[in-house]
Every structure is written in structure tokens, then in C-alpha cells.
Amino acid sequence: MSTEQPKPFHVLISGAGVGGLMLATLLDKAGIDFSIYERAKSVKPLGAVMSLNAGVFPALEQLGIYEPLQKVSLPITGGFNIYQGDMTKIISLRSSIADFVGYDHIAFARPDFYDLLLACTPSGKIHFNKKVIAIEQNEKEARITCSDGTSYSGDVLVGADGAYSAVRLGLYKQMKDEKILPAADAQELNKGFICMVGTTKELSLNDYPGIDSKEASINQILGQGNAYSWSAFTVPGNRICWNVISQLDSLSEAEKQRLKNAEWSSESNDAMIAEVKDFLIPLGGTLGDLIEATPRDNISRVYLEDKMFETWNHGRIALIGDGNAGLGAVTAIQDAVALANSLYDIKSSSQTYQDVKEALQEFRDERYLKVKDQYQASKLNAKLLYGKTWFEKVLRYAVFNFTPRSVQSKGAYKGMEYRPQAAFLPQAPNRGTTPILPQRVLKRSQAEQKAKLVKKDADNETPVASSPATAL
């Protein structure tokens, strides 16, 4: 008489953005089964610039992504410049922190990073045109229902679908019905921004001399007499990534914009383009020139919020990515690493409902305070870079002109002492001189190491020293 075999542990991932693809890559390395459900018809990443730092590079090294990413990136060691809208320079900085943290910050076009992540994702694991419209969970499973009527179940559901996460909205509704949702999470999103982004095609050196530099040129422009700030970053391939940001004045206006622009979209950009086309760019010409040099389907516009959510998990559901606090790719990647470790740590022999809940809570406990610190630092950074009030102008002038360079350098690498790595892969070494936080010790790794030592004793062999991967 045959015994029915238990089904493999399976993770549902909603969203094929940076967080979702990074988590998928890690789960694949950990031997954990997964499926990704993406609302779009295909992966068409934003044409925006991205920058990453030492907080994520060790994990990317583990996955074999860091070296190829360097080939499509530029180090942010060149000029970081802030201008007024009339091209009056406010401040110019140069920074290289590799001696301290072992890596320089890098800048690159977002689609180039997506290509690397997609290459690491096993074929057939991403299901497109799957817009999640409902979620359910109980002690046995988590389930999603998509707009095409299909449903899928798994042991864990991960919402990696951004600030307008359908998983988060469904989870919060469930928790509100159960009267356990924190009051702060039930409140409306804070006043936000409209952001339009794009990456040009290859540009002429005659029109833009110097864009073939081996260092990224970072230029932030603060508009005067209007609500806009904009920027231009050079990336490999003689291209320029640009963005333009407008701060919304009221919650009612923000809500209207949110309803119109709930997702990154290449539609309805014409009105905003008409308003910004004459803005000057330090690299030469105008923002309109860059827009004209950008394929229209590579221009996107989105509404951005400013909020730190308290609830990241409940039952079999967890939330990851920049939707948690609007902090971008670094947050999404670090979330993915921490969650992959927590899922790997679940006892392979049971994987009970209690195991799942504990694993997801451990993920939240590891990440929450660190993200909260990053969130506060991000808010201050936004004031320095985008602020237009009298106080913000004075603050920017004081920070950039009177703060000692040694203090600025320490501030540049503050927060990068946290560099989570996958516990189930060989560990990347610490390449800098500054101290880093120890990796979280996983119960499964300890148990596996103990089992190996017991086996060696039983075989009358001398135990060997544990490797960094198993020791951590």
C-alpha cells in the first residue's frame, strides 16, 4: 500500500519587480519551490536610473550578479552636483567610499538590472497577465484569485507588488475585519509626489561631451518658481537617465492623482511633458531634448507616497519591497534576502502553520527597525535634495558647506553596516575596513552543522572546521 507523499513547500510571489525577482532567485538557490504572478502582460521595466550600495552587494556577489552588474554600471565617484533651475551651481561634491566599505555606489539603467535578474529566474516560473484581485488564507494554505478567474494556492504568499500592493490591501482588509489592524495602517497614504522617468537612447558625444566618462555624473536640479525638481544621471552606453518630480500640495489632489496613476504607466504623459520640456540640464540642452531622445514606451509616470507601514506579515502572508516604506531597490533586495533566510529556516520535516507564522515574524523583526532608520534618513535626504522652503534651503547650505568632509563620509556609509547575505550560500567576505553587523544565525544551519559533526563522530572521523556559510 503506497503512502501519499507530502506536497513540496510552495511560495506564491505577487509581483515581478526587483523584490519579487530577487526573492525568486534566492528561493531557487535554496531549493524552495515558487511561482511569480505579475499583473503586466510582460516584464517591461521602468527606464529609470537605479543606484545600489554596499548594503546589497555581498548578496549579489553570492548570486553571481554583482560582477555582470558592474559591467553595465558606473561608479558614483565623480561629480554630485546640485543646481538651481537657471543652472546656478549650489554645491558640487566628489565621494569615494570604497576604502571604507569595500564598494563604491553604482548607477545604472533599471532595465539592465532587470535583465540580469530575469536571467537568474528559471523558465516558466513567471506567469504574466495575472492581476490579483482577491486573497484568502487559513491554517492549510494561502490563495490568490486573479482577474481572469484563475486561482492558485501555496504555503506562503508574498506581496512584492509595490505601494499599491493588492496583497497588502487584501491582507489589511482581512486584519481590519478581524479588528487587529494597527490604526496607523488604516490611515490614508501621506502627501506624495508625481514622478516621470526615462532613459535615452545612445546620445552623440558632440551634443553631450563627456557622457562617455567612466564615472557617473549625478546632477540634481531644484526648480525655482515651480513645483518641480529634476535630475540627470549618466549611465553606460552614452545614455542619460532622467527624472522629474512634482510634490503634490494636498491630500485631495494626491488622491485624484493616485486614482489616475495607480501603477507605473507610459500613458497620459503629454501634459506633464509640455510643462517640463524647457527645463535646463547641466549636461547640455533641455529636459525636452532628453525626452525626445527617449523612446515613448520607455517613459513612465507614477505617484509616490511617503509612509512607513507597521504590518508586514500576518498568518501565511508577508510583504516585501519598497511598498513598505518607499525606499527603493536596496530595501527590496534586503527584504528578499531576509525573507529567503526565514523561509529556508523553516523545519523541513514539518513546515506547520506555526512554523510559517514564526518564520514570517522573524523576517519582520529583523527588518523593521533597520528600515525605520533608513526611512528617517531618506526623509532628511529628500529635504536636502528636493526641499524648497526657506528652512530647507538653509539646511542644505549648512550641511553641504559647513559639515566637515570626515563627517559627510561617515554619513555616506552609515547604514551600510547591515549587509544581509543568504545563509544557505557561501558567504562573501567583508571587503571594507568598517565593521559590519553579524549575520542572523539560522536554526536550520545550526541543526545541519550539528548533524554533520555527529555523523563524523559516529564514523570516527575528526570534525573539520565549519564553513562561514554553515556557521552563520
N, C-alpha and C positions, 0 to 999 in steps of 0.2 A: 504494500500500500504506500503510495507516494505521499510525501508531505509537501504542502503548498509552500513555496519559497516566499519570504517576505519581499515586498517590492522595494526597489532601491530608493534611498533618500533623494528627494527631488525638490529643487528650488525654482520657483517661478520668479522671473525678473520682469517688472513692467518698466520699459524704457531702455532704448539702445543709445543713450548718451554716454558721456565719459564714465560716469559712475557705473552704469549698467554693464558696459563692455569691460571695464576694469574688473568688476566683480566676476563676470563670466570667465575671464582669463584666469583669475585666481582659483575659482572653483574647478575649472578644468585641470589645473595643476594639482589640486588637492584630491582629485578623483571623485568629486561630488557632481552628481547629475543636475542639469539645469536646462531651462528654456527661457528665451527672451521674447517678450511680446511688445512690439513697437507700433504706435498708432500711425506713423507715416507709412507711405507706400514703398519707400526705400530710404536708406540712410543717406541723407543729404546734409552734411554738417554745415554749420554756420561758417561764413567766410571771415570770422573774427580772428584777431590776434589772440594767442594764448601765451602765458608765461608760467613757468614752473620753477620750483626751488628745491633746496636740499631736503625738504621735508618729505618728498616723494621719490627722489632719485634712487635711494637704495632699493626700494621695492621694484622700481622699473629696471634696475640692474638685475635683480633676481629673475625677472621675466624675460630678459634679453631685449628689452625695448629701449633702454637708455642710450646705447651706442648708436642705433639707427636714428633715434630722435635727434641726437646731436648733429647728424648729417643734414637734417632739414631745419636746423635752428641756428640762431645767432646768439652769442653770449651778450648779456646786458652789462657790459663793462665800458661801453662807450658813453656818449653824452646822454644824460637825462635832463631834458630841458623843459622849462615851463615858460609860456609866453602869454602876453595879453593878446586880445583879438587883433590888434593893429601890428603884431609881430614885435612888440617891445619885449625884450627878454627879461623875465623876472628872476630866474635862477638857472644855473647850469651846474650839474653835478657829474662826477665820474666815480664809479664804485666797482671794486673787485673784492669780493669776499671769499674767493676760493681758498686763500691761505688759511682762513679761519674755519670754514665749514666743509672744505674739500670740493665744492662745486660752485660755479657761477650760476646765477639766474640765467635762464634762456628764454628767448622769444621765438615764436614760430606761428605759422598759419594753422588754425584749428583743423582744417581738413587733412593736413599732413599727419597729424597725430591720430586722427580717426582711422586713417588708412593702416597705421601700424597696429592699432587695437583690433581692427577688423581682421587683419591677417592672423591674429592670435586666436580668433574665435572659430571654433570648429564649424564646418559647413553644416547647414541645416538647423542650427540652434536658434537662429533669429527668425521670428515669424512676423512679417510686415502686415500693415493694414489691419492691426488688431488694437482698436481703441477700447480700452477698459471702461465699462460703464457701470459695473457693479462688482462688489467683493463680498465674500462670505468667509467665515471661519468657525471652526468648532474644535473639539479636542482631537479629532481624527485628521482634519485637513484644512487647508486654505484653498479658496476657489475664486477665480475671476470669470466674469461674463463679459464678452466683447460685443461691440455694436453690430457685428454680423451674425449674432445669435450663438456663436460658439462659446463653450465653457471649458476651462482647464483647471485641474486641481494639483496640489503639491503639498509638501510638508511645511514649507516656508514660502511666504510671499514677500518680495522686496519691492518697495516703491522707489524706483530710481528715475522717475518721470518728471522731475523738476518742480518748480514753485507751484505749478497748477496740477500737482500730482493727483490723479484720480484715485490712487490708492490711499493717499493721505486724506482726501475728502471723505472717502468711504469709511476709512478707519475712524476718523473723528466723529462722523455721524453715528457710527456704532457705539463709540465710547460716550457720546452725548446722550444717546438713548439709555445707556447703562448708568448715566449720571456719574461718570468717572473722568470725564474730560476736564483738564485744568481750565479755569476761567480764561487765562491768557490765550490759550489756543483757540477759544471760541470767538475771540475778537477779530475784527476786520484787519486785513493787512495794512501796514503803515503806509504813509505817503511815499510814493515811489518815483521812478524815472522812466522815461521812454528812451530807448537806445537803438540806434540804427548802425549796422556794422557791415563791413565788406572787405574783400581782399582783391586788389587789382590783378590784372594780367601782367606779364613781364613788361617793364617800362624801359624807355630809352634812356641811356646814360647821358645823352645830350640834353634831354629835358630835365632829368633828375640826377645831376652829377653827384657821385658819392654813394648812391644807393647800393653799389656793389661792395661796400665795406664789409669786412669780416666781423665787425661789431654792430650790434643793433643800435639804431638811432631812435631814441624814445622822445617823442615830442607831445607835450600836453598843452592845450591852448584854452584859456579862460576867456569866454566872450564877455564883452562889455556892452551894457545896454540891451542885452537879450538874455534869454533863459538857457542858453546853450553853452556847453563845453565840448571840445572835440580833441581828437588825438590822431597821430600818425606814427606807425612803427614800421621800420624796415625789416623784411624777412628774406631768407634766401630766394634766389631766382629773380633778383631785381624787382621785387614786388613790394607793395606797401599795404599793410593792414590799417584800416582806418575805422574810427567810430565817432558818432556824435550823440551826445546825451543831453536831454532836456529834463529838468526837475519839474515835477507837477506841483501846482500850487495848492491844491485842495483834495481832500479825500473824495469828494463827489466827482471831481474831474478825473481822479485816478481810477475810480470805479468805472466811469464811462470808457476810459482807455483800456482798462483791463478786459472789459467785455468785448471790445473790438480787437484786442491783441493778446488773447489768452495764450498764444503759442508763438514761437519764432515763425515769422512768415515773410515771404517776399512780396506779398500783396499790399496795396494801399500805401506805398511809399512815396508816391509822386508829390503829395502836398508837403511832406517834410523835406524832400529833396529841393523843392522850389525855395524853401525858407533858408536852406543852409548852403546852397551851391556857390555863393560868392565868398564864403569864409576862407581866409588866407591860411596857407600851410607853409611852415618853415622850410620844408624840403623843396618848395617851389610851386608856384601856381595856386590853385584854389581847391577847396574840397570838392567843388563841382567837377574839376578836372579828374580827380581820383575816381569819383562816382562814374564819370563817363568811361574811364578805363577799367571799370569793374563790370563783369557780366551781370546782367539784371537778375538772373536767377541765383546770383551769389550775394545779393543784398538782402538783408533781413532786418526786421524791426521787432522789438519786444518790449513789454512792460516789465520793469524790475521792481521788486519790493525790498523793504528793509524790515525784516522780522526774524527773531530767534524763537523757534518753536520749542516747547518743553517736551512734547511727546514724540518719541522716535520709535517706539515699539509697543505692541500690546498683543498678547497671545502668540500667534504664529506669523505676525506681520511686523516688518521693520521698514524704516525709511532711511535712505541714504542720499547723499549728494548735496548740491548747492541749494536745493529747495529747503534744506534745514535752516539755512541762515543767509543765503545769498552770497556765499564766499567763493564760489567758483570751483575750478578743477582741482586745486590742491585739497580742498575739503572732500570732494567726491572721491578722489583716489585714496585718501587716508581712511575715509569711511569704508570703502570697499575692502581694504587690507584688514582693518579691524574686524569687520563682519565676517570675512572669509576665515580668519583665525577662530572666531567664536563658533562658526558652523563646523569647522574642522575638529573643534574640541568636543563636540557632542559625542557621547559614548556610541561607538559603532555597533555595540551589541544591543542597544535598546532604542535610542532616539525617541524617547517618550515625549508626550506633550510637555511634561515638566522639564525635561532636558532642553527642549526647544525654547521654552519661555526663559529659562535661566541663561541660555546662550545669548539670546537677543538682549536680555537685560545687561549682561556683561559687556556686550558691544556698546550699548548706550552709556554705561557707567565709564567706560574707557574714553569715550569720545566727547561727552557733553561738556565738561569743564574746559577741555582744550579748545573746542570750537567756540565756546563762550568767550574765552580770552581772545581768540582770533577775530571774533565778531566785534568786540570792543575796539581792537586795534584797527580793524577795517573801517569802522565808523570815523575814527580820528584821521585815518589816511584819506578818507573821502573829503573831509573838511579841508585838509591841506591841499588836495589836488583840485577839488571842484568848488570849494566854498567861495561865495561871492559877497557875503555880508562883511561889514566893517571889521567885526571881531575876527572872522576867518582870514581876512586879508592880513591883519596884524599878526595873527598866529602863524600864518605861513611865512611871513617876512622874518619873524623872530626865530622860528625853527630852522629855516634854511640858511640864515645869515649869522646867527649868533650861537647856534648849538655846535660845540666842538666836534671836529670830524671823528674823533675817537668815540664819542657818544653816538653819533649818527651811524657809525659802523656797527656798534653793539646793537643799536635798534634795528639795523638791517637784517641781522641774523637772529634776533630774538624770536622765539617760537619755533626755530628750526632744530632745537634740541630734541624735539619729538619727531622721530622718523620710523614709523611702524613698518615692519617687514613681515613677510609671510613666514610663519613659524615652521611650515612644512617644506620649505626650500632652503638650500644652503644660504647662509647669511652673507650679505655684502659687508665689507669692512668699513669702519669709520675712517673716512679719508681726510678729515679735518683735524684741527687742534683743539676745537671747542668741545666740551663734554656733551654727550647725548644721553637721553633717558634710556634706561634698560628696557628691553622688550618684555612684554607681558608673558609670564610663564603659563603655558597651557597644561592642563591636567592630562590631556591625552599624550602629549610629548613626554611628560614625566612617567606616565604609565608604560609607554613604549620603551623608554630608556631602561626602566626598572626590569621589564620583561627580558630585554636583551642581556642585562647583567646576570639575571637569574639563570638564563639559558647557558651563558658562558660558564657560570659556576658549576652548573649541572654537567657540562661537557668537560669540566676540569681544565678550562682554558683561562688564561689571565685576561681579565677585562681590559679593554682598551679605553683610552680617554674619549669622552663623549665629544661629538662634533658640535660646533656652535648651533647648528640648526636644531639638534635634538636637545641640547642643553637649555636652549631658550624655548 
